[in-house]
């Protein structure tokens, strides 16, 4: 791949802060508790109870990042992810 495209100039890894993103928890089916002490437990339960929503949100977020930032603005030639 290096022979065909040249040396990579950009490498990064992604880690999800899925219990911190307010936009993710805004699409969850249950209401957010007003008690701040219970909010972290509520967020953790959302992730555990709704893995399909979490996965869809993270996929959409990364796809948008890839299309807008990596492809459009940074003009990447090739990419690989899993």
MOPEQUI-V175489 format. One record per residue. PSI is psi in degrees with one decimal (none if undefined). Layout:
PSI / PSI
//
This chain:
-38.6 / -37.4 / -35.5 / -42.5 / -14.2 / 176.1 / 141.3 / 140.2 / -1.3 / 125.2 / 134.6 / 160.8 / 157.0 / 140.1 / 136.9 / 131.0 / 58.2 / -18.7 / -3.6 / -21.4 / 114.7 / -33.9 / -35.6 / -44.8 / -14.3 / -23.8 / -0.9 / 148.5 / -25.6 / 154.3 / 145.7 / 133.0 / 148.1 / -22.8 / 117.7 / -32.5 / -28.4 / -8.3 / -40.4 / -41.6 / -39.4 / -44.2 / -44.2 / -43.2 / -35.0 / -45.2 / -42.8 / -42.1 / -20.9 / 60.7 / -29.4 / -39.9 / -39.9 / -47.0 / -44.4 / -42.5 / -47.7 / -39.1 / -45.3 / -41.8 / -44.8 / -40.5 / -42.8 / -43.8 / -45.6 / -46.6 / -45.4 / -51.0 / -57.0 / -48.0 / -47.3 / -50.6 / -40.0 / -8.6 / 55.2 / 145.5 / -37.5 / 157.7 / 161.1 / 135.6 / 163.8 / none
//
